[in-house]
């Protein structure tokens, strides 16, 4: 249903290297596809380096057809295992400012803070009243935080479909100042516009604990109508600095540290086109690195979408992988503890796939595999059901850290708890910042994947005394 967000894919797309060029992906992902401190004496909180981050994206539109409500974050056990919940997404208007409105494909204030939530659907078991100024997802997030006092909720700005105006808004000191001020006013200070009796000055005060910059992509192509220009690279740094400056200034009045994070690409070409790597982490608390959408049914040949390491047999030169993506950020000067690895709670699928002696891996296809919401893209809980159905076989490359399902014609690449266990071991071994999930609605009702992330990041350190 909300096609405007579609397509976190392309995230990694376009150029791999001179040797191999992927098709430029301008769409066709999914409603599931997730579709950047320092100035003025600022210092991150003392606890920043002491524990791993567990970040989960909650999708604004997931409350509709998927019926994934804020309450599900609590009942699944996920809320207790998250350090950060990123609410996706806020949009930037043509005037270069954050806004809230009910405009098809551009804004959904009804989902955010207008729709009444009944007792059965609410986090705390009480129904919304007509009089309360804050309803919808935002009030449920407030209730979720009351039950989970350590949980931070961030507003994520942009995304694949709503990064359209980032480049224009970040162009000048004045436009950056105006953009940041508008986003902080609405979300961090909580001055939501009054719409049909909901919102109003201070109505969401105290709800959001920071901002996630989800600009896809500075300096290189994103969604079809998304503007990009070479100077985006410097403008991204300046925008992060402006967010940090205004968040710190407001934090001095509330005696609180507000987090600033960013969603970051896996493709080296996109890193180099859009990010001054050694500069941006002075302003960001951490960045989440896309660890998925490496391949998908927008390509003819089946492949892994989220492998820990690129398999030796891959037909793609300089192929994408988690170790490649993290390595490319580290080589360019990113601090390991400020890199959080993204993992997918969904899979990518192809149909018309012959076995080829590899159980469908690296084979031809006739197109995207049939799926619940959009062909070629399926939530983890649905893929788990396929894996248990008896018609599919689960295959694993344990050396390279990925899994796939194959039934003789349909091929699905996805992460399950065993793959996540390998990834969390890698995160700990590399002393990275933690793990991020896109998106929470893909998990099982008992939060199986988030449990795997949590236990993997928080298990006892390996014993080095014996061999």
MITORZA-342025 format. One line per field, with one value per residue (C-alpha): residue in three letters; x, y, z. Coordinates in nm, 2 decimals, always signed. Example, Ala and Ser with C-alpha at 12.3 -4.5 7.8 and 13.67 -1.06 7.14 Angstrom:
REM residues 2
residuo (ALA|SER);
x (+1.23|+1.37);
y (-0.45|-0.11);
z (+0.78|+0.71);
***
This chain:
REM residues 467
residuo (UNK|UNK|UNK|UNK|UNK|UNK|UNK|UNK|UNK|UNK|UNK|UNK|UNK|UNK|UNK|UNK|UNK|UNK|UNK|UNK|UNK|UNK|UNK|UNK|UNK|UNK|UNK|UNK|UNK|UNK|UNK|UNK|UNK|UNK|UNK|UNK|UNK|UNK|UNK|UNK|UNK|UNK|UNK|UNK|UNK|UNK|UNK|UNK|UNK|UNK|UNK|UNK|UNK|UNK|UNK|UNK|UNK|UNK|UNK|UNK|UNK|UNK|UNK|UNK|UNK|UNK|UNK|UNK|UNK|UNK|UNK|UNK|UNK|UNK|UNK|UNK|UNK|UNK|UNK|UNK|UNK|UNK|UNK|UNK|UNK|UNK|UNK|UNK|UNK|UNK|UNK|UNK|UNK|UNK|UNK|UNK|UNK|UNK|UNK|UNK|UNK|UNK|UNK|UNK|UNK|UNK|UNK|UNK|UNK|UNK|UNK|UNK|UNK|UNK|UNK|UNK|UNK|UNK|UNK|UNK|UNK|UNK|UNK|UNK|UNK|UNK|UNK|UNK|UNK|UNK|UNK|UNK|UNK|UNK|UNK|UNK|UNK|UNK|UNK|UNK|UNK|UNK|UNK|UNK|UNK|UNK|UNK|UNK|UNK|UNK|UNK|UNK|UNK|UNK|UNK|UNK|UNK|UNK|UNK|UNK|UNK|UNK|UNK|UNK|UNK|UNK|UNK|UNK|UNK|UNK|UNK|UNK|UNK|UNK|UNK|UNK|UNK|UNK|UNK|UNK|UNK|UNK|UNK|UNK|UNK|UNK|UNK|UNK|UNK|UNK|UNK|UNK|UNK|UNK|UNK|UNK|UNK|UNK|UNK|UNK|UNK|UNK|UNK|UNK|UNK|UNK|UNK|UNK|UNK|UNK|UNK|UNK|UNK|UNK|UNK|UNK|UNK|UNK|UNK|UNK|UNK|UNK|UNK|UNK|UNK|UNK|UNK|UNK|UNK|UNK|UNK|UNK|UNK|UNK|UNK|UNK|UNK|UNK|UNK|UNK|UNK|UNK|UNK|UNK|UNK|UNK|UNK|UNK|UNK|UNK|UNK|UNK|UNK|UNK|UNK|UNK|UNK|UNK|UNK|UNK|UNK|UNK|UNK|UNK|UNK|UNK|UNK|UNK|UNK|UNK|UNK|UNK|UNK|UNK|UNK|UNK|UNK|UNK|UNK|UNK|UNK|UNK|UNK|UNK|UNK|UNK|UNK|UNK|UNK|UNK|UNK|UNK|UNK|UNK|UNK|UNK|UNK|UNK|UNK|UNK|UNK|UNK|UNK|UNK|UNK|UNK|UNK|UNK|UNK|UNK|UNK|UNK|UNK|UNK|UNK|UNK|UNK|UNK|UNK|UNK|UNK|UNK|UNK|UNK|UNK|UNK|UNK|UNK|UNK|UNK|UNK|UNK|UNK|UNK|UNK|UNK|UNK|UNK|UNK|UNK|UNK|UNK|UNK|UNK|UNK|UNK|UNK|UNK|UNK|UNK|UNK|UNK|UNK|UNK|UNK|UNK|UNK|UNK|UNK|UNK|UNK|UNK|UNK|UNK|UNK|UNK|UNK|UNK|UNK|UNK|UNK|UNK|UNK|UNK|UNK|UNK|UNK|UNK|UNK|UNK|UNK|UNK|UNK|UNK|UNK|UNK|UNK|UNK|UNK|UNK|UNK|UNK|UNK|UNK|UNK|UNK|UNK|UNK|UNK|UNK|UNK|UNK|UNK|UNK|UNK|UNK|UNK|UNK|UNK|UNK|UNK|UNK|UNK|UNK|UNK|UNK|UNK|UNK|UNK|UNK|UNK|UNK|UNK|UNK|UNK|UNK|UNK|UNK|UNK|UNK|UNK|UNK|UNK|UNK|UNK|UNK|UNK|UNK|UNK|UNK|UNK|UNK|UNK|UNK|UNK|UNK|UNK|UNK|UNK|UNK|UNK|UNK|UNK|UNK|UNK|UNK|UNK|UNK|UNK|UNK|UNK|UNK|UNK|UNK|UNK|UNK|UNK);
x (+0.00|+0.21|+0.40|+0.58|+0.82|+0.90|+1.24|+1.51|+1.69|+1.89|+2.04|+2.34|+2.27|+2.42|+2.79|+2.99|+3.32|+3.46|+3.46|+3.09|+2.80|+2.46|+2.15|+2.05|+1.75|+1.48|+1.20|+1.04|+1.13|+0.88|+0.67|+0.90|+1.23|+1.36|+1.15|+2.43|+2.90|+3.12|+3.07|+3.08|+3.23|+2.96|+3.04|+2.85|+2.71|+2.95|+2.75|+2.78|+3.06|+2.97|+2.69|+2.58|+2.30|+1.99|+1.80|+1.46|+1.27|+0.89|+0.71|+0.43|+0.23|+0.27|-0.04|-0.27|-0.27|+0.01|-0.17|+0.17|+0.09|+0.31|+0.15|+0.32|+0.66|+0.57|+0.38|+0.66|+0.92|+1.10|+1.07|+1.27|+1.55|+1.58|+1.80|+1.65|+1.33|+1.34|+1.00|+0.99|+0.94|+0.90|+0.90|+1.06|+0.84|+0.93|+0.99|+1.28|+1.11|+0.97|+0.59|+0.29|-0.02|-0.26|-0.16|-0.17|+0.19|+0.34|+0.22|+0.01|-0.07|-0.37|-0.13|+0.12|-0.10|-0.47|-0.63|-0.80|-0.65|-0.89|-0.82|-0.74|-0.48|-0.32|+0.01|-0.13|-0.48|-0.68|-0.87|-0.80|-1.05|-1.18|-1.03|-0.66|-0.44|-0.21|-0.34|-0.22|+0.12|+0.29|+0.08|+0.14|+0.51|+0.48|+0.31|+0.58|+0.85|+0.66|+0.69|+1.05|+1.22|+1.56|+1.42|+1.50|+1.26|+1.40|+1.22|+1.37|+1.36|+1.35|+1.37|+1.38|+1.06|+1.08|+1.44|+1.32|+1.40|+1.70|+1.96|+1.77|+1.71|+2.08|+2.23|+2.29|+2.36|+2.02|+1.83|+2.00|+1.92|+1.55|+1.52|+1.67|+1.47|+1.14|+1.22|+1.31|+1.01|+0.76|+0.91|+1.17|+0.99|+0.66|+0.48|+0.26|+0.03|-0.33|-0.53|-0.90|-0.84|-0.52|-0.17|-0.10|+0.19|+0.39|+0.15|+0.44|+0.70|+0.93|+0.84|+1.14|+1.49|+1.67|+1.68|+1.78|+1.89|+1.78|+1.89|+1.90|+2.14|+2.36|+2.57|+2.42|+2.10|+1.81|+1.43|+1.33|+1.24|+1.51|+1.74|+2.12|+2.43|+2.80|+2.80|+2.57|+2.88|+2.99|+2.63|+2.56|+2.84|+2.71|+2.36|+2.48|+2.67|+2.36|+2.14|+2.41|+2.43|+2.05|+2.00|+2.27|+2.13|+1.79|+1.94|+2.10|+1.74|+1.61|+1.93|+1.93|+2.14|+1.96|+2.09|+2.18|+2.21|+2.22|+2.14|+2.44|+2.49|+2.69|+2.82|+3.17|+3.06|+2.78|+3.00|+3.25|+2.99|+2.80|+3.00|+3.30|+3.36|+3.63|+3.41|+3.05|+3.11|+3.21|+2.84|+2.67|+2.62|+2.63|+2.55|+2.35|+2.51|+2.28|+2.35|+2.08|+1.93|+2.27|+2.08|+1.71|+1.47|+1.54|+1.83|+1.79|+2.03|+1.95|+2.20|+2.23|+2.07|+2.25|+2.55|+2.81|+3.08|+3.06|+3.07|+3.37|+3.15|+2.95|+2.93|+2.95|+3.30|+3.37|+3.04|+2.85|+2.85|+2.83|+3.21|+3.26|+3.02|+3.16|+3.52|+3.47|+3.35|+3.64|+3.90|+3.77|+3.81|+3.48|+3.52|+3.41|+3.21|+3.00|+2.90|+2.58|+2.52|+2.18|+2.00|+1.69|+1.37|+1.25|+1.37|+1.41|+1.28|+1.29|+1.07|+1.13|+1.47|+1.63|+1.83|+2.15|+2.33|+2.33|+1.97|+1.89|+2.18|+2.34|+2.08|+1.85|+1.50|+1.18|+1.10|+1.01|+0.86|+0.49|+0.45|+0.20|+0.24|+0.46|+0.62|+0.98|+0.97|+0.84|+0.84|+1.05|+0.75|+0.60|+0.93|+0.96|+0.62|+0.74|+1.05|+0.82|+0.57|+0.75|+0.76|+1.07|+1.42|+1.64|+1.99|+2.29|+2.63|+2.77|+3.11|+2.98|+2.68|+2.37|+2.06|+1.81|+1.48|+1.42|+1.12|+1.24|+1.13|+1.11|+1.42|+1.43|+1.74|+1.68|+1.82|+1.71|+1.83|+2.13|+2.25|+2.19|+2.40|+2.69|+2.64|+2.63|+2.95|+3.11|+2.98|+3.14|+3.46|+3.50|+3.39|+3.12|+2.84|+2.56|+2.28|+1.98|+1.67|+1.46|+1.19|+1.02|+0.69|+0.88|+0.95|+0.74|+0.48|+0.72|+1.01|+1.23|+1.48|+1.51|+1.57|+1.85|+2.01|+1.98|+2.12|+2.39|+2.51|+2.47|+2.59|+2.90|+3.23|+3.41|+3.66|+4.01|+4.19|+4.17|+4.24);
y (+0.00|+0.31|+0.29|+0.63|+0.47|+0.18|+0.08|+0.09|-0.11|+0.10|+0.18|-0.01|-0.01|+0.16|+0.13|-0.15|-0.06|+0.00|-0.37|-0.43|-0.20|-0.29|-0.15|+0.18|+0.09|+0.35|+0.17|-0.17|-0.25|-0.30|-0.14|-0.33|-0.21|+0.06|+0.15|+1.13|+1.51|+1.73|+2.10|+2.34|+2.11|+1.85|+1.50|+1.18|+1.03|+0.83|+0.51|+0.55|+0.31|+0.06|-0.13|-0.24|-0.05|-0.24|-0.02|-0.11|+0.08|+0.11|+0.19|+0.45|+0.25|-0.09|-0.02|-0.06|-0.38|-0.55|-0.46|-0.41|-0.17|+0.00|-0.25|-0.54|-0.39|-0.45|-0.78|-0.94|-0.87|-0.65|-0.32|-0.45|-0.55|-0.23|+0.07|+0.28|+0.28|+0.48|+0.60|+0.60|+0.85|+1.23|+1.42|+1.75|+1.98|+2.17|+2.47|+2.28|+2.22|+1.93|+1.91|+1.71|+1.68|+1.44|+1.44|+1.11|+0.99|+1.29|+1.29|+1.08|+1.28|+1.04|+0.75|+0.97|+1.14|+1.16|+0.82|+0.70|+0.38|+0.14|-0.03|-0.37|-0.21|+0.03|-0.04|+0.04|-0.11|+0.22|+0.36|+0.71|+0.98|+1.25|+1.52|+1.41|+1.62|+1.33|+1.01|+0.77|+0.61|+0.90|+0.85|+0.48|+0.54|+0.76|+0.47|+0.23|+0.45|+0.46|+0.08|+0.09|+0.39|+0.32|+0.31|+0.61|+0.70|+0.89|+1.05|+0.93|+1.19|+1.10|+0.74|+0.62|+0.80|+1.11|+1.22|+1.43|+1.77|+1.70|+1.83|+2.16|+2.20|+2.14|+2.38|+2.70|+2.79|+2.96|+2.67|+2.42|+2.63|+2.65|+2.28|+2.17|+2.43|+2.31|+1.94|+2.01|+2.24|+1.98|+1.66|+1.72|+2.02|+1.85|+2.14|+1.94|+2.14|+2.14|+1.92|+1.84|+1.89|+1.68|+1.82|+2.17|+2.34|+2.10|+1.81|+1.57|+1.73|+1.47|+1.20|+1.20|+1.16|+1.26|+1.26|+0.99|+1.15|+0.91|+1.09|+0.85|+0.96|+1.27|+1.30|+1.00|+0.88|+0.76|+0.75|+0.89|+1.24|+1.28|+1.57|+1.52|+1.72|+1.69|+1.95|+1.73|+1.56|+1.88|+1.98|+1.65|+1.73|+2.08|+1.95|+1.70|+1.99|+2.21|+1.93|+1.86|+2.24|+2.29|+1.96|+2.05|+2.40|+2.26|+1.99|+2.26|+2.38|+2.03|+1.89|+1.60|+1.46|+1.42|+1.15|+1.22|+0.92|+0.86|+0.58|+0.50|+0.32|+0.00|+0.08|+0.24|+0.46|+0.60|+0.65|+0.84|+1.05|+1.16|+1.14|+1.31|+1.00|+1.15|+1.45|+1.33|+1.11|+1.42|+1.51|+1.17|+0.95|+0.66|+0.56|+0.26|+0.08|-0.08|-0.45|-0.57|-0.52|-0.62|-0.81|-0.85|-0.95|-0.63|-0.83|-1.15|-1.37|-1.50|-1.40|-1.32|-1.00|-0.97|-1.21|-1.15|-1.22|-1.24|-1.60|-1.70|-1.84|-1.51|-1.41|-1.04|-0.89|-0.70|-0.81|-0.65|-0.80|-0.69|-0.72|-0.52|-0.25|-0.21|-0.25|+0.03|+0.27|+0.16|+0.21|+0.56|+0.65|+0.57|+0.47|+0.11|+0.18|+0.43|+0.18|-0.01|-0.30|-0.32|-0.65|-0.73|-0.86|-0.95|-1.14|-1.09|-1.36|-1.48|-1.72|-1.95|-2.05|-2.38|-2.58|-2.56|-2.78|-2.49|-2.52|-2.21|-1.99|-1.78|-1.90|-1.74|-1.63|-1.52|-1.24|-1.16|-1.45|-1.42|-1.26|-1.12|-0.75|-0.71|-0.96|-1.03|-0.91|-1.10|-1.05|-1.29|-1.44|-1.54|-1.69|-1.88|-2.03|-2.13|-2.29|-2.50|-2.58|-2.89|-2.75|-2.54|-2.65|-2.42|-2.39|-2.23|-2.10|-2.11|-2.00|-1.68|-1.62|-1.63|-1.86|-1.92|-2.11|-2.30|-2.51|-2.60|-2.28|-2.00|-1.87|-1.65|-1.50|-1.39|-1.38|-1.62|-1.65|-1.87|-1.60|-1.33|-1.53|-1.51|-1.14|-1.05|-1.25|-1.04|-0.72|-0.81|-0.94|-0.61|-0.40|-0.23|-0.03|-0.28|-0.39|-0.23|-0.40|-0.29|-0.33|-0.45|-0.55|-0.83|-1.03|-1.31|-1.22|-1.34|-1.13|-1.41|-1.21|-0.93|-1.20|-1.34|-0.99|-0.93|-1.26|-1.24|-0.90|-0.96|-1.32|-1.38|-1.29|-1.59|-1.75|-1.69|-1.90|-2.24|-2.38);
z (+0.00|+0.05|-0.27|-0.21|+0.03|-0.19|-0.26|-0.01|-0.27|-0.49|-0.16|-0.26|-0.62|-0.90|-0.93|-0.78|-0.94|-1.28|-1.35|-1.27|-1.31|-1.16|-1.32|-1.17|-0.95|-0.97|-0.81|-0.79|-0.44|-0.17|+0.09|+0.31|+0.17|+0.39|+0.09|+0.88|+1.77|+1.86|+1.81|+2.10|+2.35|+2.29|+2.41|+2.38|+2.70|+2.90|+2.84|+2.46|+2.42|+2.69|+2.53|+2.19|+2.01|+1.90|+1.65|+1.49|+1.23|+1.29|+0.97|+0.97|+0.71|+0.87|+1.09|+0.79|+0.58|+0.78|+1.10|+1.28|+1.57|+1.83|+2.07|+1.88|+1.96|+2.33|+2.31|+2.10|+2.37|+2.11|+2.30|+2.60|+2.36|+2.16|+2.26|+1.97|+1.78|+1.46|+1.34|+0.95|+0.81|+0.83|+0.50|+0.38|+0.18|-0.14|+0.09|+0.25|+0.59|+0.79|+0.79|+0.90|+0.68|+0.53|+0.16|-0.03|-0.08|+0.10|+0.46|+0.70|+1.01|+1.06|+1.12|+1.32|+1.57|+1.48|+1.46|+1.78|+1.92|+2.10|+2.43|+2.27|+2.03|+2.28|+2.46|+2.80|+2.75|+2.76|+2.47|+2.33|+2.42|+2.18|+2.40|+2.41|+2.19|+2.10|+1.95|+1.68|+1.67|+1.85|+2.16|+2.15|+2.13|+2.44|+2.62|+2.49|+2.64|+2.97|+2.99|+2.86|+3.02|+2.86|+2.50|+2.28|+2.00|+1.70|+1.41|+1.09|+0.81|+0.45|+0.33|-0.03|-0.13|+0.08|+0.02|-0.28|-0.13|+0.09|-0.16|-0.20|+0.17|+0.26|+0.00|+0.21|+0.57|+0.58|+0.43|+0.66|+0.96|+0.85|+0.78|+1.11|+1.31|+1.15|+1.22|+1.58|+1.63|+1.51|+1.65|+1.92|+2.08|+1.99|+1.84|+1.60|+1.37|+1.50|+1.27|+1.34|+1.71|+1.74|+1.79|+1.90|+2.08|+2.29|+2.22|+2.14|+2.37|+2.52|+2.28|+2.04|+2.17|+1.86|+1.48|+1.22|+0.89|+0.61|+0.30|+0.01|-0.14|-0.11|-0.43|-0.62|-0.76|-0.54|-0.62|-0.96|-0.85|-0.59|-0.66|-0.62|-0.69|-0.63|-0.35|-0.15|-0.01|+0.18|+0.24|+0.42|+0.67|+0.72|+0.77|+1.03|+1.20|+1.20|+1.35|+1.62|+1.70|+1.74|+1.92|+2.17|+2.22|+2.29|+2.51|+2.73|+2.81|+2.88|+3.04|+2.80|+2.52|+2.19|+1.96|+1.59|+1.36|+0.99|+0.75|+0.54|+0.20|+0.14|-0.21|-0.22|-0.51|-0.30|+0.01|-0.20|-0.38|-0.07|+0.25|+0.41|+0.62|+0.86|+0.93|+0.98|+1.28|+1.49|+1.47|+1.46|+1.76|+1.52|+1.16|+1.05|+0.75|+0.50|+0.51|+0.27|-0.08|-0.22|-0.49|-0.57|-0.85|-1.03|-1.15|-1.37|-1.18|-0.83|-0.56|-0.19|-0.06|+0.27|+0.30|+0.57|+0.32|-0.06|-0.17|-0.38|-0.66|-0.70|-1.07|-0.97|-0.95|-0.63|-0.49|-0.20|+0.15|+0.51|+0.55|+0.23|+0.34|+0.69|+0.56|+0.31|+0.59|+0.82|+0.54|+0.49|+0.86|+1.02|+1.39|+1.44|+1.75|+1.56|+1.28|+1.34|+1.09|+0.93|+0.89|+0.70|+0.85|+0.50|+0.20|-0.18|-0.42|-0.78|-0.97|-1.27|-1.12|-1.24|-0.98|-1.18|-0.93|-0.67|-0.54|-0.74|-0.63|-0.91|-1.16|-1.42|-1.34|-1.51|-1.26|-0.90|-0.69|-0.59|-0.24|+0.00|-0.05|-0.35|-0.58|-0.50|-0.14|+0.17|+0.54|+0.75|+0.93|+0.60|+0.48|+0.81|+0.73|+0.38|+0.54|+0.76|+0.49|+0.35|+0.00|+0.04|+0.15|+0.36|+0.22|+0.40|+0.31|+0.67|+0.56|+0.41|+0.64|+0.43|+0.38|+0.11|+0.04|-0.28|-0.39|-0.74|-0.90|-0.63|-0.47|-0.15|+0.01|+0.37|+0.72|+1.00|+1.36|+1.25|+1.00|+1.26|+1.51|+1.26|+1.21|+1.58|+1.63|+1.36|+1.52|+1.85|+1.69|+1.50|+1.80|+1.60|+1.75|+1.72|+1.49|+1.32|+1.18|+0.88|+0.97|+1.29|+1.12|+0.93|+1.25|+1.41|+1.67|+1.94|+1.80|+1.70|+1.49|+1.75|+2.02|+1.80|+1.77|+2.14|+2.26|+2.00|+2.11|+2.48|+2.52|+2.74|+2.56|+2.42|+2.66|+2.55|+2.81|+2.65|+2.31);
***
